[in-house]
């Protein structure tokens, strides 16, 4: 192949590589071919030596790796705003679980996932990790739209819309893995158990065992509330983290979300086991479950990434807002303005997210040889002017609406704020029809 034949050249602007040395390249040039970054460097005097199918002039822009959302429930966009301002257990048991039992089906999951993917692409997320019911349908939506994702089939110890017979867990897990292994370069299968209080030790060890057998990720909500801690202590005489440790669940392929109510010894356990934590600050705030001790986790060397949770408890999928919240909430909790600096938080949303998903060799930074998951932000806006520090501007000033272009696996999926792989009006119409049915039932 002639190295001068490129699919995309991004020229001009400032590139935040998020490479190990955190190099920032002004007036940069990025070459992309067959979905791979061929080079990233300072722009030369001329582009005449390069033939490319698509040239992007990024002057006045910031170029960076696409954001990685490590904890989502995409179809729950259909429940956005359905039950707000409630304690988690009330919200979950009296509103969300009943709504899921009545309204979740393949159609709802597909249309909800399509809307969530559109929202993520428009706000700069290029990779998600999702756990829900009918997860094959979520995976299909990702393939249909060109989105990168880890699709996690969900398990819980009561009948669900996609599994009326909970005794079929093993068959469902193995079938899901077989269906999605190696099918698409964009979608990776994984497994998720809802929580230690909704899954028995037998379920936890079964599903983790299957995940371990196939070298796949295992996800779980962990130590999210004080109520959860009390329930686990009553049932098993220990705390949620110690409970999973005693069951042999915790290892480098376990990615728990929340981890709010953990003590110093449990943080040591998570670190020693190589567990990667998904931090979900906005959902934790909205449901008043508490604030995870992330600074202490980072001090212990734990890989911490960021997630939004589902839109029923956030209520958006904008990772820029999640970064802003992450940086600020820990400062006020710790009463220390130096903790969770902008550079650290931006890494959590990019390369640390890639590490959490076992993808750090292919995504999470802009480096030659990695897959081209890249976003471009238009910085020529009042709220982004002037620019002194790129990291601070992105974390404290930017929002998802500032993303002008999104590239996933070397394919432009959004350009000039226009989605190229989906009809957003049609997608919103489908979700509105689902919501109309829910509203009609609630007012009947």
Beta strands, then each sheet from edge to edge (+ up, - down):
strand 1: 5-11
strand 2: 14-16
strand 3: 24-26
strand 4: 28-33
strand 5: 36-42
strand 6: 51-57
strand 7: 61-65
strand 8: 67-72
strand 9: 125-132
strand 10: 148-155
strand 11: 187-195
strand 12: 218-222
strand 13: 254-258
strand 14: 276-279
strand 15: 304-306
strand 16: 374-378
strand 17: 403-408
strand 18: 411-415
strand 19: 418-419
sheet 1: 5+ 4- 1+ 6+
sheet 2: 3+ 2- 7- 16+ 17- 18+ 19-
sheet 3: 8+ 9+ 10+ 11+ 12+ 13+ 14+ 15+
end
